[in-house]
Amino acid sequence: MKITIQEVTDVLSKVRYPGNGKSLIANNMVEGIHVDGNKISFTLLFDKSTDPFVKSVVRMAETEIEVAFGKEVEVKGNIQIKFRQETPAAQAPKPVLPGVKNIIGISSGKGGVGKSTVAANVAIALAAKGYKVGLLDADIFGPSMPRMFGVEDEPLYMINRDGKDWIEPIEKYGVKMLSIGFLVNKENAVLWRGTMASNALRQLITDAWWGDLDYFLIDMPPGTSDIHLTLVQTLPITGVVIVTTPQEVALADARKGVAMFKDEKINVPVLGIVENMAWFSPEIHPDEKYYLFGKGGGEELARKLGVKLLAQIPLVAGICEDVDNGVPTSSSLSAKTLTGDEESRNDEAIAFALLADSIVSQCEERNRTLPATKKVDVK
């Protein structure tokens, strides 16, 4: 028996689409009918991939054709499905921060090693070098950036862009900055469960107008926690910088931090290690070095883990005093200090400027040698 295209069309005109009761032909849902002996193939068109009747319509079409032409006809598996429009879920997801080139996490295995101080000073040093910089204080339970930037009492405002209201980051020292510290009473503890903290953090990322940035730094909370997982699941992090002191207790925790990011489920590149409070030099004897917390522990850790030692930052009282007063050491950087003008030289600020250079260099090498970053799918 020879089957014609018209005969197939007539059969499909008897199949009703449950959505409106009209036939597949009347709904213009059939195209590309092809007959090759007993083999019949064609394409069914649906408006959306979420159409609930896709499978039932395919089965009805197969059944009607088998009834009309006999069981020997080959139609099962030969019906293709197309959708006239893709649903948002079927389209490629939009990037969370489309204008941001590099997302850098500043992390530490334990608290008290100066991670936030390093993050604040590096952000300002990068801005002093002409980069567009953002800084997110992701330490939900111990936010410190508002104090370090001297903006504790600054109110947050909304800004309208592209027909939507966004949180506008506070800008100071050339750095756009947000922290949960702007939204809670600075005298009270943040008593939130992990889910609440994670949701608040996502809002600071996705509901804020960060704009175009060369570097988006994230001051992560110490240790390993839900917040870290939220960050790697929300953002494609370019790489992380681990801050530690030479003290063995801090180094042990730093190893765990590196291990977390290198875990195959996380797989975020470690750009390097910063050894903070590496030594102390008395003001009256600047050439002398006293290793109060041990000598070269960060350098040795970097060697063992196969990562770069980005910098060794000395223990200087002025660095701590500067952030306590809301004027981080790097805020003194200018064209003169960056070029080494002796009259305006600030060795501590220069140390952070050199650290910023190292991070830029490592970030560029990472982008040359590794594939583009993706958000982590953590089950």
C-alpha positions in Angstrom: 0.0 0.0 0.0 1.4 3.4 -1.0 0.8 6.1 1.6 0.6 9.7 0.4 1.3 12.9 2.2 -2.3 14.0 1.7 -3.5 10.9 3.4 -1.3 11.5 6.4 -2.5 15.1 6.5 -6.1 13.9 6.5 -5.4 11.5 9.4 -3.7 14.3 11.5 -6.7 16.5 10.8 -8.7 14.1 13.1 -6.3 14.6 16.0 -7.5 17.3 18.4 -5.2 19.5 20.4 -6.6 19.4 24.0 -5.7 23.0 24.7 -8.4 24.4 22.3 -10.2 21.4 20.8 -9.0 22.2 17.3 -7.2 19.8 15.0 -3.4 19.7 14.7 -3.8 20.9 11.1 -6.2 23.7 12.0 -3.7 24.9 14.6 -0.8 24.8 12.1 1.0 22.4 14.4 2.3 20.0 11.7 5.2 20.6 9.3 7.6 18.6 7.2 5.5 15.5 6.5 7.7 12.9 4.8 6.7 9.4 3.6 9.3 6.7 2.7 7.5 3.4 2.1 6.0 2.5 5.5 8.1 5.1 7.3 6.2 8.3 8.2 7.9 11.3 9.8 6.9 14.8 10.5 7.4 17.6 13.1 4.8 18.8 15.7 5.0 22.5 16.7 4.1 23.7 20.2 4.1 27.2 21.5 6.2 26.6 24.6 8.4 23.8 26.0 6.2 23.9 29.1 3.1 22.8 27.2 1.5 20.0 29.3 0.0 18.2 26.3 3.2 17.5 24.3 3.4 13.7 25.2 -0.3 13.1 24.9 -0.6 14.7 21.4 2.4 12.7 20.2 0.7 9.4 21.4 -2.6 10.4 19.8 -0.9 11.2 16.5 0.9 7.8 16.5 -2.3 5.9 17.4 -4.4 7.6 14.6 -1.7 6.8 12.0 -1.4 3.2 13.1 -5.2 2.8 13.0 -5.4 4.3 9.5 -2.5 2.5 7.9 -1.9 -0.6 10.0 0.5 -1.7 12.7 3.3 -2.2 10.2 3.6 1.5 9.6 6.8 3.1 11.2 5.9 6.3 13.0 6.9 5.8 16.6 10.2 7.6 17.2 9.9 9.6 13.9 7.9 12.5 15.2 10.1 15.5 16.0 9.1 18.2 18.5 9.8 22.0 18.1 8.7 25.0 20.1 7.8 28.3 18.6 9.2 30.2 21.6 11.6 29.3 24.3 10.6 29.8 27.9 13.0 31.7 30.2 14.0 28.4 31.9 15.1 27.0 28.5 17.1 30.0 27.6 20.7 30.5 28.8 20.6 32.2 32.2 21.8 35.8 32.3 25.0 36.5 34.2 24.4 37.9 37.7 26.9 40.7 37.4 27.2 41.2 33.6 29.4 44.3 34.0 32.0 42.7 36.3 35.2 41.3 34.7 36.9 39.6 37.7 35.3 38.4 41.0 38.0 37.9 43.7 37.2 36.3 47.1 39.4 37.3 50.1 39.2 34.5 52.6 40.9 33.1 55.7 40.8 29.9 57.7 40.2 31.7 61.0 39.3 35.1 62.3 41.8 37.6 63.6 44.4 37.3 60.9 43.6 40.7 59.3 41.6 39.5 56.3 39.2 42.4 56.3 42.0 44.9 56.7 43.7 43.3 53.7 40.5 43.3 51.6 39.8 47.0 52.3 43.4 48.1 51.6 43.7 46.0 48.4 40.4 47.4 47.1 41.5 51.0 47.7 45.0 50.3 46.2 43.4 48.9 43.0 41.1 52.0 42.8 44.2 54.2 43.2 45.8 52.4 40.2 42.8 53.4 38.1 40.7 50.2 38.2 36.9 50.2 38.7 36.5 48.4 42.0 33.6 47.0 44.0 33.8 45.5 47.5 31.2 43.3 49.2 31.3 42.7 52.9 30.1 39.1 53.0 30.7 38.6 56.7 27.0 38.7 57.6 27.6 38.1 61.3 30.6 40.3 61.8 30.5 43.2 59.2 33.4 45.5 59.5 33.7 47.4 56.2 31.4 50.3 57.2 33.7 51.1 60.2 36.8 50.6 58.1 35.6 53.0 55.4 34.3 55.5 58.0 30.7 55.3 56.7 28.9 53.5 59.5 26.1 56.1 59.7 25.7 56.5 55.9 22.1 55.7 54.7 21.5 53.5 51.7 19.5 54.8 48.8 17.7 53.2 45.9 18.5 54.0 42.3 16.3 53.4 39.2 18.1 51.7 36.3 16.5 49.9 33.3 13.0 50.4 34.9 13.9 48.7 38.2 14.9 50.0 41.6 18.3 48.9 42.8 20.3 49.3 46.0 23.0 51.9 45.3 26.4 51.0 46.9 28.2 53.5 49.0 31.3 54.9 47.2 34.4 56.1 49.0 38.1 56.1 48.1 37.0 55.2 44.6 35.5 51.9 45.8 31.8 50.9 45.5 31.0 49.1 48.8 28.0 47.3 50.4 27.7 45.5 53.7 24.9 44.1 55.8 26.2 46.5 58.4 24.3 49.3 56.7 21.0 47.5 57.4 21.3 46.3 61.0 21.9 48.1 64.3 25.7 48.2 64.8 25.3 47.6 68.5 23.3 44.4 68.2 24.3 40.9 67.2 22.9 39.5 64.0 20.8 36.5 65.2 19.9 34.9 61.9 19.7 31.3 60.8 21.9 30.3 57.8 19.1 30.6 55.3 18.3 34.1 56.3 21.9 35.1 56.1 22.3 33.5 52.7 19.2 35.3 51.3 20.4 38.6 52.6 23.8 38.1 51.0 22.1 37.3 47.7 20.2 40.5 47.8 23.3 42.5 48.3 24.7 40.9 45.2 21.7 40.6 42.8 19.6 43.6 43.9 22.4 46.2 43.9 23.5 48.3 41.0 27.3 47.5 40.8 27.7 48.6 37.2 30.9 48.0 35.3 33.8 46.8 37.4 37.3 45.6 36.7 37.5 43.9 40.1 34.7 42.9 42.5 36.3 41.9 45.8 34.4 39.8 48.4 35.4 40.0 52.0 34.4 36.5 53.0 33.7 35.4 56.6 36.4 33.4 58.3 36.4 29.6 58.1 34.1 27.5 55.9 30.3 27.9 56.1 27.0 28.3 54.3 28.0 31.8 53.2 30.9 30.4 51.2 28.6 27.9 49.5 26.1 30.6 48.8 28.8 32.8 47.2 30.2 30.1 44.9 26.6 29.0 43.9 25.6 32.6 43.2 28.7 34.0 41.4 31.3 32.6 39.0 34.3 33.5 41.3 37.5 34.1 39.3 39.7 33.1 42.2 40.4 33.5 45.9 43.2 35.0 48.0 43.9 33.3 51.3 45.1 35.5 54.2 47.0 33.9 57.1 49.5 34.8 59.8 52.8 32.9 60.3 51.3 31.3 63.4 50.9 27.5 63.1 47.2 27.6 64.4 46.4 30.1 61.6 48.3 28.1 59.0 46.4 24.9 59.9 43.1 26.6 59.3 44.4 28.2 56.1 45.2 24.7 54.8 41.5 23.8 55.3 40.4 27.0 53.5 42.6 26.1 50.5 41.3 22.5 50.6 37.7 23.8 50.4 38.3 25.9 47.3 40.3 23.1 45.6 37.7 20.5 46.3 36.4 19.0 43.1 32.9 20.1 43.9 33.9 23.7 44.4 37.0 24.0 42.1 37.7 27.7 42.5 41.3 28.7 41.7 43.5 29.8 44.5 45.4 32.9 43.3 47.8 32.8 46.2 48.5 33.4 49.9 49.0 36.6 51.8 51.1 36.3 55.0 49.9 39.1 57.2 51.7 40.3 60.4 54.8 38.7 59.0 57.2 40.6 61.3 57.4 43.6 63.5 59.9 46.5 63.1 60.2 49.1 65.9 59.8 52.6 64.7 63.1 53.7 66.1 64.9 50.6 64.5 63.1 50.2 61.1 65.7 47.8 59.8 65.2 45.3 62.6 62.6 42.5 62.2 61.0 40.6 65.1 59.0 37.5 64.1 56.4 37.6 66.8 54.1 34.9 65.3 56.8 32.7 63.7 58.9 33.1 60.7 58.0 32.4 57.1 55.0 30.2 57.8 52.9 31.6 55.0 55.8 31.2 52.6 56.3 27.6 53.5 52.5 26.9 53.3 52.4 28.4 49.8 55.3 26.2 48.7 53.8 23.0 50.1 50.4 23.7 48.5 51.9 24.8 45.2 50.4 28.3 45.2 52.0 31.7 45.0 53.0 33.8 48.0 51.4 37.1 47.0 52.9 39.3 49.8 54.2 39.5 53.3 52.6 42.4 55.2 54.4 43.6 58.3 52.8 44.1 61.7 52.4 47.8 62.0 50.2 49.5 64.6 49.3 52.2 62.2 47.6 49.8 59.8 45.2 48.8 62.6 44.7 52.4 63.8 43.9 53.5 60.2 41.0 51.1 59.7 39.7 51.8 63.2 39.6 55.5 62.2 37.9 54.9 58.9 40.9 55.9 56.8 42.6 52.6 55.6 46.4 52.9 55.0 46.0 52.6 51.2 43.8 55.7 51.2 47.1 57.7 51.3 48.2 56.2 47.9 48.6 58.8 45.2 50.5 59.1 42.0 53.6 60.2 44.0 53.5 57.3 46.5 53.0 54.8 43.7 56.1 56.1 41.9 58.1 56.1 45.1 58.3 59.8 45.8 60.3 59.9 49.1 58.5 62.9 50.6 55.2 61.2 50.5 56.4 57.6 50.9 54.3 55.3 53.1 55.9 51.9 53.2 52.8 50.2 54.5 50.6 51.7 51.7 53.3 50.6 49.2 53.1 47.1 50.6 49.4 46.9 49.8 50.0 48.5 46.4 52.5 45.7 45.6 50.0 43.1 46.8 47.4 44.6 44.5 49.8 44.3 41.6 50.4 40.6 42.5 46.7 39.9 42.5 46.2 41.6 39.1 49.1 39.6 37.7 47.8 36.3 39.1 44.3 37.1 37.9 45.5 37.8 34.4 47.6 34.6 34.3 44.6 32.6 35.6 42.4 34.0 32.9 44.9 33.1 30.2 45.5 29.6 31.3 42.1 28.4 32.7 38.6 28.3 31.2 36.0 30.9 32.0 34.5 30.7 35.5 31.1 29.2 36.2 28.8 29.1 39.2 29.3 26.0 41.3 26.5 23.4 41.3 26.6 22.1 44.9 24.1 19.3 45.7 
